[in-house]
Amino acid sequence: MFSSEQRHLDAEEQLKKVKAICDQTPAGEKKDEVMQFYIAAEDAHKMRMNNKCIAQLAKAREVLK
């Protein structure tokens, strides 16, 4: 079981990974959609809403498939 701080750090690592992938994605509708999820995840992370952050990142990854 993750502690709150571990979950927060895990979310931060996932944010970095998705951002790196996003930066390599060509401009267009797909990137725009991914960025919406990424920004929502970033906002959730700032508010320490780690479960919401991770859920938004999962949605971003799904779009990138």
C-alpha atoms as a printed R data frame, in Angstrom:
   type eleno elety resid chain resno      x      y       z
1  ATOM     1    CA   MET     A     1  0.000  0.000   0.000
2  ATOM     2    CA   PHE     A     2  1.341  3.399  -0.971
3  ATOM     3    CA   SER     A     3  1.509  6.231   1.521
4  ATOM     4    CA   SER     A     4  0.061  9.569   0.489
5  ATOM     5    CA   GLU     A     5  3.543 10.946  -0.205
6  ATOM     6    CA   GLN     A     6  4.535  7.881  -2.253
7  ATOM     7    CA   ARG     A     7  1.337  8.188  -4.287
8  ATOM     8    CA   HIS     A     8  2.087 11.875  -4.877
9  ATOM     9    CA   LEU     A     9  5.621 11.072  -6.071
10 ATOM    10    CA   ASP     A    10  4.285  8.274  -8.292
11 ATOM    11    CA   ALA     A    11  1.826 10.712  -9.853
12 ATOM    12    CA   GLU     A    12  4.675 13.172 -10.397
13 ATOM    13    CA   GLU     A    13  6.741 10.518 -12.206
14 ATOM    14    CA   GLN     A    14  3.780  9.611 -14.389
15 ATOM    15    CA   LEU     A    15  3.264 13.297 -15.212
16 ATOM    16    CA   LYS     A    16  6.865 13.534 -16.418
17 ATOM    17    CA   LYS     A    17  6.517 10.439 -18.611
18 ATOM    18    CA   VAL     A    18  3.264 11.553 -20.222
19 ATOM    19    CA   LYS     A    19  4.642 15.076 -20.756
20 ATOM    20    CA   ALA     A    20  7.700 13.649 -22.549
21 ATOM    21    CA   ILE     A    21  5.484 11.575 -24.842
22 ATOM    22    CA   CYS     A    22  3.188 14.540 -25.382
23 ATOM    23    CA   ASP     A    23  6.091 16.764 -26.379
24 ATOM    24    CA   GLN     A    24  6.983 14.270 -29.125
25 ATOM    25    CA   THR     A    25  3.422 14.016 -30.438
26 ATOM    26    CA   PRO     A    26  2.842 15.969 -33.665
27 ATOM    27    CA   ALA     A    27  0.519 18.964 -33.487
28 ATOM    28    CA   GLY     A    28 -3.113 18.244 -34.192
29 ATOM    29    CA   GLU     A    29 -6.376 17.114 -32.645
30 ATOM    30    CA   LYS     A    30 -4.791 14.145 -30.880
31 ATOM    31    CA   LYS     A    31 -2.187 16.328 -29.168
32 ATOM    32    CA   ASP     A    32 -4.837 18.883 -28.209
33 ATOM    33    CA   GLU     A    33 -6.948 16.159 -26.589
34 ATOM    34    CA   VAL     A    34 -3.952 14.702 -24.758
35 ATOM    35    CA   MET     A    35 -2.952 18.147 -23.495
36 ATOM    36    CA   GLN     A    36 -6.427 18.687 -22.025
37 ATOM    37    CA   PHE     A    37 -6.029 15.511 -19.960
38 ATOM    38    CA   TYR     A    38 -2.439 16.413 -19.081
39 ATOM    39    CA   ILE     A    39 -3.414 19.883 -17.849
40 ATOM    40    CA   ALA     A    40 -6.267 18.398 -15.787
41 ATOM    41    CA   ALA     A    41 -3.796 15.892 -14.319
42 ATOM    42    CA   GLU     A    42 -1.325 18.668 -13.523
43 ATOM    43    CA   ASP     A    43 -4.029 20.691 -11.770
44 ATOM    44    CA   ALA     A    44 -5.116 17.649  -9.758
45 ATOM    45    CA   HIS     A    45 -1.495 16.975  -8.805
46 ATOM    46    CA   LYS     A    46 -1.062 20.533  -7.532
47 ATOM    47    CA   MET     A    47 -4.116 20.023  -5.306
48 ATOM    48    CA   ARG     A    48 -2.662 16.656  -4.148
49 ATOM    49    CA   MET     A    49 -5.613 14.814  -5.684
50 ATOM    50    CA   ASN     A    50 -3.373 11.956  -6.738
51 ATOM    51    CA   ASN     A    51 -6.064  9.468  -7.749
52 ATOM    52    CA   LYS     A    52 -7.657 12.039 -10.048
53 ATOM    53    CA   CYS     A    53 -4.235 12.942 -11.446
54 ATOM    54    CA   ILE     A    54 -3.435  9.320 -12.266
55 ATOM    55    CA   ALA     A    55 -6.889  8.800 -13.801
56 ATOM    56    CA   GLN     A    56 -6.401 11.814 -16.095
57 ATOM    57    CA   LEU     A    57 -2.972 10.526 -17.123
58 ATOM    58    CA   ALA     A    58 -4.514  7.143 -17.951
59 ATOM    59    CA   LYS     A    59 -6.994  8.912 -20.233
60 ATOM    60    CA   ALA     A    60 -4.123 10.786 -21.903
61 ATOM    61    CA   ARG     A    61 -2.247  7.519 -22.473
62 ATOM    62    CA   GLU     A    62 -5.372  5.965 -23.978
63 ATOM    63    CA   VAL     A    63 -5.608  8.775 -26.531
64 ATOM    64    CA   LEU     A    64 -1.944  8.273 -27.414
65 ATOM    65    CA   LYS     A    65 -2.462  4.595 -28.284
